[in-house]
Amino acid sequence: MSTLCLYPECQPFTNTHIAVSPLHSIYVEQCGNPHGVPVIFLHGGPGSGCNPGQRRFFDPEHYHIILFDQRGCGRSQPPGETSNNTTADLVADIETIRQHLNINRWHVFGGSWGSTLALAYANSHAGRVISLTLRGLFLSRQHEIAWFLGQVALFFPEAWQQLLVPVPASHQENVLDYYATLVFDADTSISVPAAIRWNAFESSIMSLIPKADSNEVNGAVELARARVQIHYIQHLCFVDGEQMLREAANQLRAIPTTIVQGRYDMVCPPQTAWELSQALPQATLIMVPDAGHSAMEPGTCQALLNATEQYKQL
């Protein structure tokens, strides 16, 4: 594929909810070719959910495309639920989906938080992975969190000040915990506006060229997303990023891997992608020179499409 062209929109040929615990039921959809080569898409966030545009990174004639909303996200039930919701639970859910669909091996594609989850899954189940496509690498190490929740203000002082609006001066050294008290408040007149403001902060630093804000805001969706994300960040996403790098170096060297990273990614800076590429000599690192964090920026989108085209040969 030489020019940017997402695949045409496609509709799921089936969707369902799978009970993965007494509390959680996850939404799973299947698109493309039911007899094709399986690929699972792991969405970001944590907390975001999948959307129709994400199906379009894959040739629907070649791939059996599987997307799901992680626990507490999107159409999964109950929305915003953080109990029994850890990275280990999500890795187990991916395996539950694979077994439910009677899939032996599949391609794994994840961006941002989805790249973390993809690595966690591959480290635990390397034999099930045909290839890895990873965008906007994030390993939830303390310095990565410190960048996102503080140091990024060096580049986005306006966005940072907007995030601080409801935070008393006495709490501005720990914005994360203060927002947790707001978004987990039972009073939606407190929790929903805080969730909207929290999510708007990340959205405002996603792209190299800022995009216009959407006028459509669903308070319940925003609240569920913020609750899941804050829950994960408060626990460093339930992973040890340094250990994940060591495990990847030991277990994933035989897996074809493409790492796509925006040079000016302000959510997940490029150092982490570079470190993973050093741990995986077989990996191809594509540093997109004119992109931020969003998967839909032209150079990043093109690189991701090229990867899914290349892996059709496997």
C-alpha positions, 0 to 999 in steps of 0.5 A: 500500500503506497498511499494512505487509504483506510479500508472501507467501512465494514459492519460486524458479521456478529457481536456478543457479550461474553461473561468473564466473571460474576461481575463483568461481561465484555462486548466482542465483535467480529468483522471481515472474513470469518474464514480469514487470518485472525487479528485482535485489536486492543484499544487504548485508554485505559477506558476508551473502548473500540470504535468502527474506524479501528476495523479499517486498518485491516483488509476485510477480505484477508483478516478475521477482525476481532475487536472488544471493549475491555472491562468497564469500557464501551459496551461492556458491562457494567460501565466504569466498573473498576472492581476485578479490573486489572491487566492480568484480568484483561490478559485472561479475557483475551485468552477467553476470547481466543478460546471462545472463537476457537482460534489457535494463533492470531495477529495482535495489534494495539496502540497506546495503552493497547500496546501495553496490553499487547505486550503483556499478552504476548509475554504470557502467551507468545505461542499464540501470537503471529505478529505484533503491531504496536503504536505509541508505546507505553509501559506505565513506568513512573517517569512515563506517568510523571511526564503525562501528569506534569512535565507535559505542561512544558509544551501544553501549559494551557491544557495543563492549566485547564486540568488544574481549574478545579484543583485547590492549590494544596492538591496540585502536587497530586492531581491524579488522586484529587481527580480520583476523589472527584470522578468516583464521587457518587454525586454526578454533578461532581463526577461527570464534569470532572470526568469530562475535564480529565478526558479533554486534557488527554484529547488536547495533546493527542495530535501534532496539529490540534483537532477541533473539539467535538460538541457531542459529549455523553456524560455517562461515557466520559465518566466510565472512561475516566474512572477506568483510566484513573483506576489503572494509572493509580496502580501503574496499570498493574504492570512492571514496565522494566520487567515487561522489557526484560520478558519481551527480550527473552520471549518475543524475539521470534515474533515479527514486530512493527513499532510505530511511534510519532516523533512528537508524541506528547502522551507517550514520548518516543523513548519507550518505543526506542527501548523496546526496539533495542530489546527486540532486534527483529522489530522494525521501528518506524519513527514518524517524523511529523506525528504526535500520538493519534493513530489517525495522523497521516504518517502513523496511519500509513505505517500501521496500514503498511504493517497489516499489509506486510503481515498478510504474507505470514 
